[in-house]
């Protein structure tokens, strides 16, 4: 694993956006797996700045969202479709024709998971997967205990994940209880992975990963079995606080 330790989120976002920019420059038809949440927002903003400044054409890339809440319409401000649209496609003036996102309002969610997995295969799999990590170690919405061989599936979100994401909603009760997530085996098939972590609340999963552990208790540790991972991590996410409180 290539570990890049940086001072703060600003530097993390600068490094990550530069990596993404170069990858897209080298392969204008890149299939980019995209994470949502708080971690990569500035990374997308900086990527958009770089792309516009260089007049790079992103119209041929495909983005593959990692996950989507069940029960939110695409137009809902907290849906992950809306997130990637407003952070990437809209500021670049691109139509989201090549944005793959699970459909969280499907009448048949199991069928939707199968369809989504096939749609990733159809575009040739993910070239570069951008990942954040949950404080309980989840990647995508693969919560602790998810089998490593999992494909795209339906998940019940843990209380700690709903609590962590409550900051994006007015009330915690509004955080959906279920989501569709790309599975761990799908993530592991990506040709390379760029993992971002910032903030002391990520220190436990980051340290589990860096110890070289591999186990379902901390899903992120599966990345120790991937041949091409770059971790861009802030210093505070590397330091374990003695009294760090987490639940799963
Ligand atoms: C989001 C996702 C999640 C987040 C994780 C961290 O698409 O897949 O795994 O990366 O929950 O979230 P933040 O960045 O908000 O701390």
Boltz pocket constraint, residues with backbone or C-beta under 6 A from the ligand:
constraints:
  - pocket:
      binder: B
      contacts: [[A, 34], [A, 35], [A, 36], [A, 37], [A, 38], [A, 39], [A, 40], [A, 66], [A, 67], [A, 131], [A, 132], [A, 133], [A, 134], [A, 135], [A, 138], [A, 139], [A, 140], [A, 141]]
      max_distance: 6.0
